[in-house]
Amino acid sequence: MSLEFLNKLKKDNKEIRREQNKRYRQKNREILNLKKQRTYYKESLEKKQEKIRIN
């Protein structure tokens, strides 16, 4: 899909866009969850490292 098409779709019909997003999230649920986990663990690691530096 081209970016122009998506931008036009977003403006023209929000309901269709919502359905597209929903299908994308369902299809890529595992990948999205792994990204969230990675972000969480990265932040957690940074906090631990900062604690160690302070002490």
Distance bins in CASP14 RR format, pairs under 12 A and 6 or more apart:
PFRMAT RR
TARGET T0000
AUTHOR 0000-0000-0000
RMODE 2
METHOD distances of the structure
MODEL  1
1 7 0 0 0 0 0 1 0 0 0 0 0
1 8 0 0 0 0 0 1 0 0 0 0 0
1 9 0 0 0 0 1 0 0 0 0 0 0
1 10 0 0 0 0 0 1 0 0 0 0 0
1 17 0 0 0 0 0 1 0 0 0 0 0
1 20 0 0 0 0 1 0 0 0 0 0 0
1 24 0 0 0 0 0 1 0 0 0 0 0
2 8 0 0 0 0 1 0 0 0 0 0 0
2 9 0 0 0 0 0 1 0 0 0 0 0
3 9 0 0 0 0 0 1 0 0 0 0 0
3 10 0 0 0 0 0 1 0 0 0 0 0
4 10 0 0 0 0 0 1 0 0 0 0 0
4 11 0 0 0 0 0 1 0 0 0 0 0
5 11 0 0 0 0 0 1 0 0 0 0 0
5 12 0 0 0 0 0 1 0 0 0 0 0
5 16 0 0 0 0 0 1 0 0 0 0 0
5 17 0 0 0 0 0 1 0 0 0 0 0
5 20 0 0 0 0 0 1 0 0 0 0 0
6 12 0 0 0 0 0 1 0 0 0 0 0
6 13 0 0 0 0 0 1 0 0 0 0 0
6 16 0 0 0 0 0 1 0 0 0 0 0
6 17 0 0 0 0 1 0 0 0 0 0 0
6 20 0 0 0 0 1 0 0 0 0 0 0
6 21 0 0 0 0 0 1 0 0 0 0 0
6 24 0 0 0 0 0 1 0 0 0 0 0
7 17 0 0 0 0 0 1 0 0 0 0 0
8 16 0 0 0 0 0 1 0 0 0 0 0
8 17 0 0 0 0 0 1 0 0 0 0 0
9 15 0 0 0 0 0 1 0 0 0 0 0
9 16 1 0 0 1 0 0 0 0 0 0 0
9 17 1 0 1 0 0 0 0 0 0 0 0
9 18 0 0 0 0 0 1 0 0 0 0 0
9 19 0 0 0 0 0 1 0 0 0 0 0
9 20 1 0 0 1 0 0 0 0 0 0 0
9 21 0 0 0 0 0 1 0 0 0 0 0
10 16 0 0 0 0 1 0 0 0 0 0 0
10 17 1 0 1 0 0 0 0 0 0 0 0
10 18 0 0 0 0 0 1 0 0 0 0 0
10 20 0 0 0 0 1 0 0 0 0 0 0
10 21 0 0 0 0 0 1 0 0 0 0 0
11 17 0 0 0 0 1 0 0 0 0 0 0
13 19 0 0 0 0 1 0 0 0 0 0 0
13 20 0 0 0 0 0 1 0 0 0 0 0
14 20 0 0 0 0 0 1 0 0 0 0 0
14 21 0 0 0 0 0 1 0 0 0 0 0
15 21 0 0 0 0 0 1 0 0 0 0 0
15 22 0 0 0 0 0 1 0 0 0 0 0
16 22 0 0 0 0 0 1 0 0 0 0 0
16 23 0 0 0 0 0 1 0 0 0 0 0
17 23 0 0 0 0 0 1 0 0 0 0 0
17 24 0 0 0 0 0 1 0 0 0 0 0
18 24 0 0 0 0 0 1 0 0 0 0 0
18 25 0 0 0 0 0 1 0 0 0 0 0
19 25 0 0 0 0 0 1 0 0 0 0 0
19 26 0 0 0 0 0 1 0 0 0 0 0
20 26 0 0 0 0 0 1 0 0 0 0 0
20 27 0 0 0 0 0 1 0 0 0 0 0
21 27 0 0 0 0 0 1 0 0 0 0 0
21 28 0 0 0 0 0 1 0 0 0 0 0
21 32 0 0 0 0 0 1 0 0 0 0 0
22 28 0 0 0 0 0 1 0 0 0 0 0
22 29 0 0 0 0 0 1 0 0 0 0 0
23 29 0 0 0 0 0 1 0 0 0 0 0
24 31 0 0 0 0 0 1 0 0 0 0 0
24 32 0 0 0 0 1 0 0 0 0 0 0
25 31 0 0 0 0 1 0 0 0 0 0 0
25 32 1 0 0 1 0 0 0 0 0 0 0
25 33 0 0 0 0 0 1 0 0 0 0 0
25 35 0 0 0 0 0 1 0 0 0 0 0
25 36 0 0 0 0 0 1 0 0 0 0 0
26 32 0 0 0 0 1 0 0 0 0 0 0
26 33 0 0 0 0 0 1 0 0 0 0 0
28 34 0 0 0 0 1 0 0 0 0 0 0
28 35 0 0 0 0 1 0 0 0 0 0 0
28 36 0 0 0 0 0 1 0 0 0 0 0
29 35 0 0 0 0 0 1 0 0 0 0 0
29 36 0 0 0 0 0 1 0 0 0 0 0
30 36 0 0 0 0 0 1 0 0 0 0 0
30 37 0 0 0 0 0 1 0 0 0 0 0
31 37 0 0 0 0 0 1 0 0 0 0 0
31 38 0 0 0 0 0 1 0 0 0 0 0
32 38 0 0 0 0 0 1 0 0 0 0 0
32 39 0 0 0 0 0 1 0 0 0 0 0
33 39 0 0 0 0 0 1 0 0 0 0 0
33 40 0 0 0 0 0 1 0 0 0 0 0
34 40 0 0 0 0 0 1 0 0 0 0 0
34 41 0 0 0 0 0 1 0 0 0 0 0
35 41 0 0 0 0 0 1 0 0 0 0 0
35 42 0 0 0 0 0 1 0 0 0 0 0
36 42 0 0 0 0 0 1 0 0 0 0 0
36 43 0 0 0 0 0 1 0 0 0 0 0
37 43 0 0 0 0 0 1 0 0 0 0 0
37 44 0 0 0 0 0 1 0 0 0 0 0
38 44 0 0 0 0 0 1 0 0 0 0 0
38 45 0 0 0 0 0 1 0 0 0 0 0
39 45 0 0 0 0 0 1 0 0 0 0 0
39 46 0 0 0 0 0 1 0 0 0 0 0
40 46 0 0 0 0 0 1 0 0 0 0 0
40 47 0 0 0 0 0 1 0 0 0 0 0
41 47 0 0 0 0 0 1 0 0 0 0 0
41 48 0 0 0 0 0 1 0 0 0 0 0
42 48 0 0 0 0 0 1 0 0 0 0 0
42 49 0 0 0 0 0 1 0 0 0 0 0
43 49 0 0 0 0 0 1 0 0 0 0 0
43 50 0 0 0 0 0 1 0 0 0 0 0
44 50 0 0 0 0 0 1 0 0 0 0 0
44 51 0 0 0 0 0 1 0 0 0 0 0
45 51 0 0 0 0 0 1 0 0 0 0 0
45 52 0 0 0 0 0 1 0 0 0 0 0
46 52 0 0 0 0 0 1 0 0 0 0 0
46 53 0 0 0 0 0 1 0 0 0 0 0
47 53 0 0 0 0 0 1 0 0 0 0 0
47 54 0 0 0 0 0 1 0 0 0 0 0
48 54 0 0 0 0 0 1 0 0 0 0 0
48 55 0 0 0 0 0 1 0 0 0 0 0
49 55 0 0 0 0 0 1 0 0 0 0 0
END
